[in-house]
Amino acid sequence: MESRVALIAIIVEAPEKAVEVNEILHEYGDFIIGRMGIPYRQKGVNIISIAIDAPQEVISALSGKIGKIENVNVKTAFSNIITKDEDWL
């Protein structure tokens, strides 16, 4: 299977939605390389960045699930490097 490295940017505009976002991220924990969360209290938002290495379908599914949460915005940037990795099977 092919995998890609991507960066997922998430802005949580309602603090109570952070729990739901974290639950989804936990489901995909095996693919996550690293994560950074920044609470921006002055604006009442949380900013989360996720570095991930996974098949494109997995990355898209993760972004899609998070994007369906009300008051949460998500954008994904993909690397152009695609690797074949039999370990994903």
SULSUL-V696397 format. One record per residue. PSI is psi in degrees with one decimal (* if undefined). NEAR is the number of other ideal C-beta (glycine too) atoms within 12 Angstrom. D_LAST is the distance of its C-alpha to the last C-alpha in whole Angstrom. Layout:
psi->[PSI	PSI]
near->[NEAR	NEAR]
d_last->[D_LAST	D_LAST]
This chain:
psi->[152.0	142.2	157.4	153.0	137.7	161.7	126.0	122.3	129.1	131.7	118.6	111.8	-6.3	112.1	-32.7	-16.3	-11.6	-35.9	-45.2	-41.9	-46.2	-35.5	-42.1	-44.0	-38.0	-37.6	-31.8	17.3	-31.7	-22.0	-16.4	125.1	-45.0	165.9	143.0	130.5	134.6	113.7	121.5	83.8	-34.6	-30.7	-6.8	30.5	160.3	134.5	125.7	133.1	138.2	124.5	130.0	145.7	108.3	166.8	147.6	-35.6	-36.9	-44.2	-44.1	-39.2	-43.8	-49.7	-40.4	-44.4	-44.1	-39.0	-20.5	-11.2	130.3	139.9	24.0	130.0	142.0	140.4	146.0	134.6	123.8	142.2	151.9	-6.5	122.1	128.1	146.0	130.3	108.4	-15.5	-16.2	-13.1	*]
near->[17	22	27	30	27	33	25	42	26	36	29	33	21	18	21	16	27	27	16	23	37	25	16	29	32	17	18	30	18	17	30	27	22	17	23	17	21	18	16	15	10	7	13	17	22	29	26	31	24	35	24	35	30	35	28	25	18	28	34	21	21	33	32	18	23	35	24	17	27	14	22	33	24	32	19	28	18	23	20	10	13	18	18	13	18	10	14	19	9]
d_last->[7	10	11	15	17	19	22	23	27	28	31	32	36	36	36	35	32	31	29	28	26	25	24	21	20	20	17	15	16	13	13	17	18	22	24	28	30	34	36	39	41	44	42	41	37	34	32	28	26	22	21	17	14	11	10	14	13	12	15	17	17	18	21	22	22	24	26	27	29	33	34	31	30	27	26	23	24	21	21	22	19	16	14	11	8	6	6	4	0]
